Amino acid sequence: MMHTLQQLQTGELKGIKRLQLSCGLMAFPEEIYSLADSLEILDLSGNSLSQLPNDLQRFTQLKILFLANNNFTEFPGTLSNIPSLTMIGFKSNKISFVPENAFPPHLRWLILTDNQIKKLPVSIGGCIKLQKCALAGNLLEELPAEMAACTNLELLRISANNIKVLPEWLFSLPRLSWIAYSGNPCSHEVALSNELNEMDWMEFKIQQQLGEGASGFISQAQWITQQKSVAVKVFKGAVTSDGLPEDEMNTCLAAGSHDNLVKVLGRVSNHPEQKQALVMELIPPNYRNLGGPPSLDTCSRDVFPEGTIFSLSEVLEIATGVASLCVHLHERGIMHGDLYAHNTLVNDAAHALLGDFGAASFYNLNSHMAPANERIEVRAFGCLLEDLLNHMKENHPALLQLKEECMQEKTENRPIFADVFKRLRNFTQ
């Protein structure tokens, strides 16, 4: 809920836990201090702020701070003094410098997407509770070795930077499950097939928007020449929390065809605004999202509606389908990077379709680090399997054992997807 400065000044908001102000603020309003004993979430995104006061430790209950789309050029070191702060968001500012010891001790979720940061402070290694770290769209050339101490890190977005080499310690982090690193010099380049159909924009009549993601808009369209309904995704062209839209499109093209993948029919040419677009098969309306995205509280884990129950047969069908697709992708050196229930669609027969390649990355299958890349995603699969098992009435010791093996802290001890798929197939026979 958006609030007004007048509501704050008149005392109408006394005692509230969440405040959202977006009204062209040039300075931090003194009146916010009247909420110091109650405020847990402060959202000042979409203003013109460039600095914060030095006494923010007065906000003893503050857990979450959003300052996206402002004018900060330096990360405010004063945030380290806020005792309860666990989540900080500075997406789309102008930050080029992050001082040492600027992060609060209980930080779990850090968003610095779309800034101008060239170097991270080595003190980030002290953020031992850090679970999600979004750094896409900066100027980073490396990650500090001290980050190897961030052993609770589960999700890392470093796409669209200047990173030349991915450090090997990164792939030994015991809980890392979702990683995106496309759009860097270290990214593996893949030659894309020219076999995909080129389709003129004029062949399609856009009918209705079906959804909007970070990277683009998906609409239902009539394919005039074929008299067929299809889905058209038009990419926005700007950096997202996951990376660059062109990398997402290239991954979609390289993924090929699979029964658990939305089929790409062609690439659009002659868009009136020169935007890139893909034509895909229209997903039948009986498919629904398997789960919801993580909440501010769950941080890295998906949420499910209360009362969600899966049968054993549904769990096996979903898990087997997703594992089969992961075998297919990793045989092509593709890391999906966002393997989650909220990116998985299922129908009443529990047939799964995995979507959203915004965080996908290519890796070199001939590299000695190829198995390590795959086993990062195996842990993500283990998290998905755990979510399913947590909502299943029956106990299945063999599935539980597989989940635990996929989530082992020593990455080299995890199975690869071919083994996971084989075991799941054996459970269904």
N, C-alpha and C positions, 0 to 999 in steps of 0.2 A: 504494500500500500504506500503510495506516494504521499508525503506530508508537505506542509507549507511552512515557511519561515514564520508566518503570522501565528500559526498554531503553536509553534515552539515558544515564541515571544510572549504569548498570552498565558502560558502555563497549562494549556489544554492537554499537552502530551505528558504531563508529569507522571512518572512511574512506568512508562512504556518500556518494553524490552527491545523493540526494533524500530529504528528511525531511518527513513529514506528521504533525502533532500536532493533535488536536482533543479536548481533555480539560479544558475549563473554565479555561484559563490566565488568570490575572489579571496576570501579569508575564512578561516575556521570560526563559525559563530560561537561567541562566548556562551550563548544561551544553552548550548548542548551540555555544558557542565552541570546544569540543573538535573540532568538525567544520569549523573555519574554513578549513582548507587543502584540503578536498575538496568541500564542499557547493556544488552548482550550482542546486538547486531547493529552496526552503523554503516549505512550505505550512502556515501557522498559521491557516487559516480555521476559523470556527466556535468561537471562543473568546471571552474577555471582555477582550481587550487594548485599551488606550487610548493607549499610547505605546510607543516603542522606545528602546533605549539609544543613546547618542551615538557609539559606537565601532564601528559596523557595517562600517566600512571594513576591518576585520580579515578579513571574508569576501571574500577576494581572488578566489575562483572563482564567487561567487554571480551567477547570470544571471537567475533568475526568483524573484519573491517574491509569494505569494498571502496576503492578509489579509482575505478576504471575511467578512462576518457577524461583525464585532467591534464595538468601541465607540469607534472613533477619531472625534474631532470636528475634528481638524486633521491635514492631511497632514504626515507627519514629514519635515522638511527634511534630516534626517540621511541620508536615502536618496541624496542627491546625491553623497555621498562614497564610495559603493560602486563601485569602478572598472569591474566587468564587468556591472553590472546593466542588462538590456535589456527586462525585462517586469515590470510592477507591477500588481497587482490589489487594489483596495479596494472591491469591489462590496458594496452593502448595509451601509454603516457609517452614521455620523452626521456626516460631514465637512462643515463649512460654510466652512472656510478653507484655502486652499492658498497657502503663502508663496512669495515670489519665490525663484528659483534653487533650488527644491526637487527638480527632476528631474535624474537622473543624465545624463551627457553622451552615453551610447550608447543611450538609451531608444528602443525600437522599438514597444512595445505598452503602452498605458496604459488601465486599466479603472477608472473612477470612477462606474460606473452606480449609480443608486439611493442618492444621498446628498443633501446640502442645500447644494450649492455655488452661490453666487450670482455669483461672478466668478473667472475664470481669471487666473493671473499672466501678465504680458506676457512673462516670460522663457520661456514655452512656445515662443515663436518661435525660441529657440535649439536646440530639439530637432529638428535637421535630419535625423536618422535616423528620426524617428517615422513609422510606417507605419499603425498601427491605434490609434484613439482612441475609447473608448466612454464617452460622457457622458450617456446617456439617464437620465431620471428625476431631474433636479436642478432648480435654480432659476435657471439661467443666463438672463440677459437679452440677452447679446450674446457674440460671439466676439472676442477681441482681434485688432486688425488685424495685430499681429506674427505671427499664425499663417500669414499669407501666405508667410512664409519657410519653412514646413514643406513643402517641395516634394516630399518622399518620401511624404507622407500619401496612403494608398490607400483606407482605410476610416474613415468618420466616423459615429458614432451620436450625434445630438443631439436625439432625439425626447423628448417629454414634458418640455420646459423652458418658459421664458417668453420665448423669442426672438421679437422683433417683426419683424425684417427679416433676411433672409439676405444677407450681404455679397457683392458681385459678385466680389471676389477669390477667394471660395471656389470658384467655377465656372471659375476659370482655373488652379487647381492642376494641374500637368501629369500627375500620376499618380492623382488621385482617381477612384475607380471605383465605390465602394459607399457610398452616403450614405442616411441615414434622418433625417427631420426632422418627421415627423407629430407632432400633439399640442402644437404651439406656436402662438402668436398669428399667426405668419407663414404657417401652413399654409393651403392653399387649401381652402375648404369646398365640398363637392359634394353636390347634392341627390340622395339615393338613391331609386331606384324603389321603389314600394310593390307592385310586381307579384309579388314573390317570395312563394312559398307560406309560410304560417304553419303549422307542424306541432306538434301537441301531443306533449309528452314521452312520454305514455302510449301513443303509437302505436309506440314502439320498444322492443325488448327487447335490451339490451346483451349481447353474447355474449363478446367477448374484446378486450382492449386490443391495439392494433396498434402504438402508438408514443406517445412523450411528447416534446413540444418545450418550448421556453421558455415558450410562451404557453398551452399546453393539452394535453389528452389526446385522442388519436384512437382510437376503438374501432369494431370491426365490430358491426353491429346488424342485427336483423331488423325490417324495416318491416312490421308486422303486417298492416295493412289492404291493403298491396300485395303481400304475400308475396314480398318482395324483400330481398336483402342490400344494405346501404348502409354508409357510413362516417359516424360522428357525431363532430364535434370539439367538445369542451366547453372553453371558455376559462377559464383560472384567475382572471383578473381583476386580477393584480398586474403592476406594471411589469417588463418584461424588458430584456435587453441591447439589444434593438432598439426597444422603445417600448411602447405601450399595446395590450393585446389588442383593445379595441373599435375601434382604428384598423385593426388587421389585418382584423377582421371586415368593417368598412365597405369596405375595399379589395377583399376577396373578392367582396362583393356588387356593387360597381361595375364589376368586371372583365368581367362578362358571360360569354358563351360563346365558346369557341375550341377548335379541335381539339387544341391542345397545352396545354390547361388542364383541370384536374380540374373537372368540372361540379358546381356548387352547385345542389342540388335545393330547398332551403328553409331557413327559419330556425325554430329550436325555441322554442316558448313553454311556459310553465308548468313550467320545470325546478324540481325540488324544493328546490334551494338557490338559486334565482333567478339562476342563472348563464346566460350567453349561450352559444348553441351553434348550429352549422350542420350540415345534413345534406348529404352529398356522395356522388357516385357512388363505389362501391367500386373501387379501382384493382386490375386483374387481378394475380394473384400472379406473373406472368412479367415484371413491371416491376421493375427494380433501380436502385439509385443509380448514376449515371454515374461519380461519384468520391467521395472521402472529404473531410471538412472539413480546413481547414488544421491543421497540427501546430504545436507550440510552436516548432519550427525554421523551418518555411516561413512562419509568421506570417500572411501574407495570401493565400497560394496553396494551392489544393486539392492533395491527394495521391491517387495512384492505386496500386492493387496492382502489385507487381512483375510484369513480363511483360505488362502491359496493351497490347494492340495494337488499333487501329481501322483498318478499311479505308477507302479513299477514299469509297466509297458510303455507309458509316456516318457518316463525318464530315459529308458533304454533307447527309444526311438529318437528322441532329441539328441542325446549324447552321442549316439552312433552316427547320426547324420552330420553333426558338427565336427566330430573327429575325422570322418571321411573327408569333409571339405578341407580341414586343416592339413591332412596328408597331401591333398591336391595342391594347396597353396605352397606348402613348404617344399614340395618337389620342384616348384618353380622359383624358390628363393624369395617368397613373399611372406613377410611378417604382417599379420593383420593389424596388430597393435591395439585393438579395442575389442577383444573377444569378451563379450558381456551378454547377459540376458537381455538388456535393453536394446541391443543391436541385433537381436535374434527374433524373427517372426515365426510363429507356429500356427497351424490350423487345427481343426478338431481331431485330425488323425495324428497329431503331434509331429507332422512333417515340418522340419526347420529350414528357414532361409536366413542366411547370415548377410547382413548389409553393412553400410557405412564404412567405406575404406579410407576415410579421412586421415586416419593415423597410420596407414600402412606404409611399410618400407621394404625396399629390395635389399637383399644381402647376397654375398658371393657364395654359391654352393661349393666352390672349390677351396674356400678359406678354411683354415683350421678352427675358426670360430663359428662355422656354420651350425654344428650341433648345439652350441651354446645359445645361439639365436633361437633355435627351435624350442629349446627347453625353457626359455623365458615364457614363451607362449603356452607351453604345456602347463605351467603353473596357473596361467589365466584360465585354461580349460579346467584345471582342478578346482578353482574358485567357482566356476560355473556349475560344475558337477556337485560341489558342496551345497550351493544354493538349491539345486534340485532335490538333493537328498534331505535337506533341512525341511522341505515341504512335502515329503513323502511319508505315507502312513506306515508302510512296511519297512522292515530292516533288511538290508541286503549287504552282508558282510564283505562279499567280494567287491561290490561297487565302492564301499567305504574304504577298503584296502587300496583300490585303484586311485581313489581321490587322494589318499594320504601319500601315495607314491608320487603323484603328480605335483604335490605341494611340498615335497621334501626341501629342506633348507639348502642342502648341498645340491646345486643344480646338476652336477655331473651324474648324480644318482637317479635323476628322473628318467622315465621312459621317453622315447620319441613317439611321435604321433602314429607311426605305423604300428607300433606295439600296442598303443592305447586302442586303436581301432580294431586290431585283431582280437584283443581281449573282450571288447564290447560285443563284437560279432559272436564270439563264443558264448557270451551270456544269453544271447537271443536265440540260440539254436538248441 
